[in-house]
Amino acid sequence: MLPLQTNKSTYMKILAFAASNSSQSINKKLIHYTASLFQNHEVEIIDINDYEMPIYSTDRQMATGIPELATTLGQKIDSSDLIMISFAEHNGSYVTAFKNIFDWLSVMKDRKTWGEKNMFLMATSPGPRGAIGVLEMAEKRFPFNGGHVVATFSFPSFATNFKEEEGIILEEKKQELLSIIERIS
Ligand SMILES: Cc1cc2nc3c(=O)[nH]c(=O)nc-3n(C[C@H](O)[C@H](O)[C@H](O)COP(=O)(O)O)c2cc1C
């Protein structure tokens, strides 16, 4: 994990999303809760369903080029200071909808997938492992795609440890998240 390279308290534009296409996504809930804890920064939360594109293939790229939605998302990334993602884990890996977006972003010319931006990566699951598999996968991979991973946060057993009205109720995890936000804000 990289040390943070921003001036503390500098106003940030934060781009945030859950890497899940479920309308009931627990990772969306975690993203919304975490976004609410950032103060004096602008957080834009997007839904990856709004960036659904044809399944990536080299043939398709040759035939039709990069979809406009990938270009739009690339511009959003490039104009942000921090990217915050919370990953759902499917079979130990990325959700297909996210992987498709990742693949399209990664073949765009003249820019890196994650725009050389600081990234805060999170993940949660219903089970006790807190989707650590997909989180570690992203943490290891993203530096090769121009992502500066400055913090990670795995949140286990979502239904037990999170309440809609209160957010995180497991004190040790709440403190861990607050201290990450304090460090990267
Ligand atoms: C196809 C599929 C595969 C899954 N694989 C895993 C897995 O490998 N590890 C895990 O912790 N949960 C797994 N789950 C359960 C998800 O963690 C759970 O559905 C969670 O709610 C997904 O996050 P989301 O609600 O943000 O989409 C899987 C669920 C589905 C539908």
The ligand as an SDF file (V2000), in Angstrom:
LIG
                    3D

 31 33  0  0  0  0  0  0  0  0999 V2000
  -22.6790  -15.8250   -8.2210 C   0  0  0  0  0  0  0  0  0  0  0  0
  -22.3440  -15.4850   -6.7950 C   0  0  0  0  0  0  0  0  0  0  0  0
  -21.1060  -15.8210   -6.3000 C   0  0  0  0  0  0  0  0  0  0  0  0
  -20.7580  -15.4780   -4.9850 C   0  0  0  0  0  0  0  0  0  0  0  0
  -19.5050  -15.7600   -4.5380 N   0  0  0  0  0  0  0  0  0  0  0  0
  -19.1210  -15.3030   -3.3140 C   0  0  0  0  0  0  0  0  0  0  0  0
  -17.7730  -15.4500   -2.8910 C   0  0  0  0  0  0  0  0  0  0  0  0
  -16.9300  -15.9640   -3.5840 O   0  0  0  0  0  0  0  0  0  0  0  0
  -17.4450  -14.9690   -1.6790 N   0  0  0  0  0  0  0  0  0  0  0  0
  -18.3620  -14.3240   -0.8630 C   0  0  0  0  0  0  0  0  0  0  0  0
  -17.9960  -13.8850    0.2210 O   0  0  0  0  0  0  0  0  0  0  0  0
  -19.6510  -14.1840   -1.2480 N   0  0  0  0  0  0  0  0  0  0  0  0
  -20.0430  -14.6460   -2.4550 C   0  0  0  0  0  0  0  0  0  0  0  0
  -21.3410  -14.4630   -2.8790 N   0  0  0  0  0  0  0  0  0  0  0  0
  -22.2880  -13.7990   -1.9800 C   0  0  0  0  0  0  0  0  0  0  0  0
  -22.1140  -12.2710   -2.0800 C   0  0  0  0  0  0  0  0  0  0  0  0
  -21.0900  -11.8800   -1.1980 O   0  0  0  0  0  0  0  0  0  0  0  0
  -23.4150  -11.5710   -1.7110 C   0  0  0  0  0  0  0  0  0  0  0  0
  -24.3720  -11.8370   -2.7010 O   0  0  0  0  0  0  0  0  0  0  0  0
  -23.2440  -10.0830   -1.5250 C   0  0  0  0  0  0  0  0  0  0  0  0
  -24.4940   -9.5250   -1.1520 O   0  0  0  0  0  0  0  0  0  0  0  0
  -22.7130   -9.4230   -2.7870 C   0  0  0  0  0  0  0  0  0  0  0  0
  -22.4930   -8.0530   -2.5710 O   0  0  0  0  0  0  0  0  0  0  0  0
  -23.5380   -6.9620   -3.1110 P   0  0  0  0  0  0  0  0  0  0  0  0
  -24.8000   -7.1380   -2.2660 O   0  0  0  0  0  0  0  0  0  0  0  0
  -22.8700   -5.6800   -2.8430 O   0  0  0  0  0  0  0  0  0  0  0  0
  -23.8100   -7.2490   -4.5470 O   0  0  0  0  0  0  0  0  0  0  0  0
  -21.7010  -14.8140   -4.1660 C   0  0  0  0  0  0  0  0  0  0  0  0
  -22.9770  -14.4990   -4.6860 C   0  0  0  0  0  0  0  0  0  0  0  0
  -23.2920  -14.8230   -5.9830 C   0  0  0  0  0  0  0  0  0  0  0  0
  -24.6550  -14.4570   -6.5220 C   0  0  0  0  0  0  0  0  0  0  0  0
  1  2  1  0
  2  3  1  0
  2 30  2  0
  3  4  2  0
  4  5  1  0
  4 28  1  0
  5  6  2  0
  6  7  1  0
  6 13  1  0
  7  8  2  0
  7  9  1  0
  9 10  1  0
 10 11  2  0
 10 12  1  0
 12 13  2  0
 13 14  1  0
 14 15  1  0
 14 28  1  0
 15 16  1  0
 16 17  1  0
 16 18  1  0
 18 19  1  0
 18 20  1  0
 20 21  1  0
 20 22  1  0
 22 23  1  0
 23 24  1  0
 24 25  2  0
 24 26  1  0
 24 27  1  0
 28 29  2  0
 29 30  1  0
 30 31  1  0
M  END
$$$$
